[in-house]
Amino acid sequence: MDIKDIQNLIKFVSKAEVSEVKYKTKDFEITIKTPLAGSDAVYAQPAVYHTAPQAVAAPAPVATPAAPVAEKAEAASDDSKYVTIKSPMIGTFYRKPSPDKDVFVNVGDEVSVGKVVCVIEAMKLFNQIESEINGKIVKILVDDATPVEYDQPLFLVDPS
């Protein structure tokens, strides 16, 4: 079974509105699980995860409300000289190829075009994300093993 057949099977399962399909041959086995129509259980967890840090961060700047605004303005002007590596898909962001291996890149590491910087897992497929620019990693914007959205910034790279 090639990737096109798998993609067609995924499309069929999503249109059929079933929760789970198993396909097995003597050499190959695949299980596709989807939320049932009208079920928001899969989407509720990432939404809660993203809103929780905002709620925690909001009470902190009560003492000096002007300082965070100035700090954010400085950060925005500093970040403008950096190039952003963004997520090409929705999935789970991983900094390591496997739990017992080292991370792909750290802050301060040099990257070149084609160097793998992370892995994004989507539907049990692990997709290596490669750098499209040469430079130095300045900031990692996503925590390991967290959900990411399409076009979400992952890394800031200094191209100079």
Secondary structure, DSSP 8 states (H G I E B T S, - for coil): --HHHHHHHHHHHHHHT-SEEEEE-SS-EEEEE---TT--HHHHHHHHHHHHHHHHHTTGGGS-THHHHHHHHHHHHHHTTSEEEE-SSSEEEESSSSTTS--S--TT-EE-TT-EEEEEEETTEEEEEE-SS-EEEEEE-S-TTEEE-TT-EEEEEE--
